[in-house]
Amino acid sequence: MDRQEQLEFILDHYENPRNRGPLASPDIVMKGGNPGCGDIVTLYVRLGGDERISQITFEGEGCTISQAAASMLTELALGKSLAEVEAMNAADFVEALGREIVINRLRCATLALNTLKAAEKKYRAGQQARSAAEAAVENF
């Protein structure tokens, strides 16, 4: 994509966000933000039985780049496994957004991705805690 196409892509995601709004009964809810600039993104994730993202939505406030990136991320993450989420590369995500456009706003551009990665870690930690609690009950 050339620079103009990248700008139009980002503006389209900002003006017509995909998967915006809360999700009923999510498996994971994770809020992230950039305190310095005020960008906020909350991700809602529902997982299928194989730990693949079956639904993902977001809510947020902030600059065009942070909100467009959140919209774009919901499209990219849909159908991915948690392992694939963990392996997602910020540099690749920035390239998909348009590095030339977002280079001076990398924290804004990667807010949603970093929030999704934190959500994956939170989910894994909860699963491990549940497994440990179940094992303790069985051994009681």
Phi, psi and omega in degrees: 000141174275175185303316181297318178295322178296316178299315180296321178299311180296315179297323178297316179294327179287314184281334180229066186298140177269142173057040180268135177125162180291159179245129179291136176052054178286155174279331182221136170232129181219130179251137177223158181200163173248099183303327183294327183242352175088006177290137178224136176223131172243125179256141176240125186231132171244133183254147171277176182301334181263021181058034172260146180288112180267334175210143176211131178225171178215158167230154178180172176218149176145198186288167180304316184294314182296320183283323176295320179295322178296317178299312180298320181298321181299325178289318182290324186278337182302125180090350179280150173279164177298326177296321178292324176298314180301326183275353181300137186257127180298322180296319178295321179295317178297320177298318180296325177288325184118087185310316183300326182281321189256003187305325179273002182226044185298324179296323177292316184294329184256004181304309183295317179298314179296325178292320178295320177295322176294324178296319178298316179296318178299316179297314179300316179298319178295320178296318179295319179296318178296318179297318179295320179293319179295319179295322179294321179294318179296325181275356183284000000 
